[in-house]
């Protein structure tokens, strides 16, 4: 059995008639930037997320960067970010000319918590970026309280978590902004780059709209230096076709994650428990294994595609290693050495999950060396 990490072509085949029709309408209208599709998508996303407004932009990275710029964060400011996340979360802080301060993971979780943030706090800290990694919500209530008590902005990096919920509210609606990504591999993916910012402050939303379009107030008047960060109409039309399917797709991911947990019982694989009151969306199903590299090779030898998200924590990236020399964040470092993302997508058949579980059981019983395999393609 050959099992890919993801099957975007299959998703397109499922929606081909609707997507082709939506794209054709954009071509026939001849409006490709900042048009009716974008406006409609923003309205639909705001209702879906539970935010007053959504501002579509050209990537999840820009959603974070524009959030920082709109809040006035820049040189001389510190922003706390997780060490265990995609590089862009920390990159945008530097692009805003502020300094990223890295927080370790919560024990038994992939996400940060208040204790990790407290350790990273400095007198110059202005904001915290909380990443809902792999579609698992951060425990937001204590985080919100900490930010209020320390006069910090809370920005949600919900790039991997659209549709996730925390105590009956949509992820991305808790922070001063919530940043989303529509990169093609995301649970709600475009056919190119795309992103959005959820915001419930009308003045902040107005500034974000200005910043995404060259700091423009009207066609030829620019109140500040901005960005060219607009979502094009083709991507907006495609996302509007997909959005009504998202809840069903996310429910299917939860079913598959539950099957994985059954299939991997009595193995050395571990994964975070779902926090009480949260509904994850399992953008990835990521396990830890003490012999991750050997297991990945073994599965590849059986035509199972897996991925490592992320093999280098941010504080050890070359771009930050000099400025953060000597920083030790042991939980993030251990996760980077042990995490493995197993295939998960709505069309993945249940038998594929059981097959992967059986292969991992086989891997662990090859010999009593538990990973000392003379042939990793056993």
N, C-alpha and C positions, 0 to 999 in steps of 0.2 A: 504494500500500500504506500503510495506517494502522497505526502501531506505537506502542502505549502504553508508558509508562515501566514499568508494572507492571500485572498483571492478577489482582487478588485475587478478582474475581467468578468467573473461570475456575477458579481453585484451589478455590473453594467448590463449584462444580459437580462437580469431580472427586471430592470427598469428601462430597458432600451427604448421602448415605444414612447414612454413619457419624457425621457431625457431628450431624445431626438426631436420631439415636437417642441419642447421648451426652447432648445437651442435654435431651432428653425425660426421660431417667433422672434427671437432677438435679432437674427440676421435680417428678417423681413422688416423689422422696425428701423433698423439702421442706427440704433442708439446703443453704444457699447460701454459708456462710462457714466456713473452717477445718474442712473435713470430709474424707471418705474420698478424694475426687478429688484434693484438694491433697496429702494424705499420699502417695498412690500416685504422683503426678507427681514429688514431691520424690525419692522412691526411684528412679524411672526415670531422672530427670535425673542423679542422683548416679552411677548406673552408666554412663550415656552419657558424661558428662564425665570421669569417673575421679576424683571427689572423694569424701571420706568422707561428707559431708553436703551437701545443698542446702536452702536456706531460701527459699521463694517469697515475693515481696513484690509491691507493686502497680505497680512500674515499674522500668526500668533506672536511672533517676535515683535512686530510693530505694535501690536495691541499692548504689550508690556512697556515698550519704549515710550509710546505716546502717553501712556498712563503716568509714567514718571515725569515726563516733560510737562504735562498739564498740571501736575501737582507742584511744580516748581522745584523738584529735586534735582540737584546738580553738584557742582564742585563744592567740596567741603562737607558733603553729607555722606552718611553711611546707610546702607540698606541691607537688612538681613535676608539671606536667601539660603535654601537648603544646599548642602554639599552634594547630596545625592539627587541629581536631577539632570535634565538636558542642559547643555552648555548655555543655551540662549537665555535662560533665566538669570544667570549671572552676567552674561555678556551685555545685556541691555543696561545694567547698572553702570558698567564702565562706559558704554556709549553715551549715557546721560551725564558722564563726567563725575559720577559719584563713586563710592567705593563699596564693593560687595563684601559683606562679613558673613562667613559661612557657619551654618548651624548643623549639628549632627542630627541623625534620625532619632525618633522615639524608639525605645526598646521594643522589639517585636513588630515594628512597623517600618514602612518605607518612607513615611512622611515625617515632618518635623513636629515638635510639640513645644509647649511653653518652656519646659526646662532647657531645651536646646536653644531656644530664642534668648532666654535669660542669659545663658552663657555667652552668647554672641553680642549682647547689647553693649553699646558704647555711648558716651555722652553726645556723640554726633549722629546717632541713629534717628532717621526720620521715617522709615517705613519698613514693613515686613512683607515679603512676597511669599505667600503660602502656596505650595504646589500640591495639587490633588493628584499625586503621581499614579499612573497606570489606571486612573479612573476611581481610585479609592479616596473618599473625602477625608480631609484633615478634620481633627476634632476642633471645630470652630468656636464654640462658646467660650472656653477658657482663653483661646487665642484672642478673640474680640475683647474680652475683659482686660487682658494684659495690654493690648494696644491702646485701649481707652485710658487705662491707668498711667501709661507712659507717654501719652500724647503722640502716638505713632499712627501713620496711615497703614491700613491693611489692604493689600492688593492680592487678589486671588489669581493664581495661574491655573486656570481651568482648561488648559489646552487639550488635556487628555480626559476631560471629565464632563463633557456636555451631556446633560440628562441625569447626572448623579444628583442625589438629594441628601440634605442634612436636616433632620427634624422637620420634614414635610416642606422644606423650601429648596428651591433649585440652587445648586452650586453655581457660584458666580454672582449671586445676588447679595452676598454678605459683606464683601469688601467695599471700599470706596469705588473700586472698579473690579471687574472680573474679565480676564483675558482669555479668549478662546482661539483655537486654531482649527482651520479647515483643510490642513494638509491632507493629501489624498488618502493616507493610511488611517486617519482619525475615524472615530465612530460616525461622525458626520463629515464626510470628506468631499472636497471639490475635486476638479480635474486640473489642478494647479494649486498655487499658493492662495491662501485666504485666511482671514481672521476677523475677530469682532471684539468689541469692548462693551460690556454691560455696565450701566451707570444709572444711578437714581438721583443724582444731583444735577438739576437742569443747567446750572451755570457751568459745571465741569463738562457736561455733555456738549454744550455749545463750544467750549474751547477745544475739545477733542475733535469735533467736526471741522473746526478751523485748522487745527494742526495737521489733520490728515490731507488737507488740500492746499498745501503751500502757504499756510497761515492766512488764507484768503477770507475776507469779509464779504466782498462781492467780486465781480469778475476781474476787476483791475485794481482792487485795493487790498493790500496785504498788511495786516496789523502786526505780524511777527514772522520770524523765520519758521517755516513749517516743513512738511514732508510731502512727498508724492506717494500716498499710501491709501489709494482707493481700491475697493473691490470692483472688478469689472462685471458687467451685466451678464456675461455668459456664465461665470461662476455663480453669481447670485441666482440665476434661473435654475441651474443644476441643483444647488443647495435647496431651493424651494421645492423641487420634486422630491428630494430625499427626506426632508424634515418630517413629513407625516409618518414615515416608516421608522423613525429613530427609536421611539419607545419600544416597539416590537423587537427591533434589532438588539437593543440593550437588554431586554428581558431574555432574549435568546442567549446572549453572552452570560447572563447570570446563571441560566440553566447549565450551560457548558462548564462554567467555573465550578458549580456544585458537582457535576459529574467528575471533573478532574479531582476534586477533593476526595471523592469516593475511590476513584481509581488509584490514587496515590497514597492511600492509607497503608501504614506499615512500611513506607519507604523512608529514605533520608531526606526527602523533599519537605520543605517548610514554606509557609506563606503567611501573610498577616491575617489575623482575625478581622472580620468586618466589625467596625465600631457600632455599638448600640445606637439606634436612631438614624443610621445612615443607609443609603441605597447606592451601592457602587455600580459602575457601568463596565468594568473589566475591559478597558481599552487594550490592556495586555493581561495575560495570566502568567505572572512571574513567580517562579519558585526559587528558593535557594537550595543549593546542593554542595556538600563539601568537596565533591570531585566534579565540579561544573564543567571544566574544559574536556575532561575525558568523556563525560556524559554527552556533551554536545557532539563530539566526534562520533560517538557510538550511535546516536540518533541519526546523524547525517548519513552514516553507513547503512541505515535502514530507510533512507529517503524521507526522513522527517526534518523539515526546515525549522530551525530555532534561531533566536537572536539574543544578544546580550545588551541589555539596557540597564546600566551603563558601566562600561569596564573601567573608567577612570573618574573618580569623584572630582567635582569642580575645583577644589582647592589644590588638587595635584595636576591639573591641566597645565601644559607649558605656559599658557597665557597668564596664569595666576601663580605658578609655582614659586616665582621669585618674590612677589609681593606677599605671599603667604607661607614663606619658608618657615619650617618648624611647627606649622599648625598640624595638630593630630586630632582626627575625628574618627575614632576607631569603628563605630558602627557603620558609618558610610563606607569606610575603607573595606570592611569585611563584606558588606553587600556587593560592592564592586567586584570582589573576587568570587562571589558565589551565585549571583543572580543569573537566571536563564528564563527567557520568555518562550513559552510553549505556544503552538498555534491556537489561535482563537479568533473566530469570525462567525457571523450569524449562520452562514451556510455550512459550517463544519459539521459533519455527521457525528452522532454520538459514538458510533463504532470506532471512529478515528480517535476519540479521547480514550476509550478503553484500550485500543491498540497501543497508544503511546504509554499508557499506564503499565501495560504488560511488558513493553520493552524496557521501561525503567526498572521494573521488578527484575527482569532478566539481567540487566546491567549490574545490579547490585548483588546478584548471585553468581556471577561468572567465576569468582574465586573468593576466598576469605580475605584477600587483600583489599576488597572494597574500593576498587578504582585503579588498582595496579594491573591494568590490562595489557598483556603483551601485544594484543591486536585490538585497538579501539574500535575497529569496524566489525567486531565479533559477529 
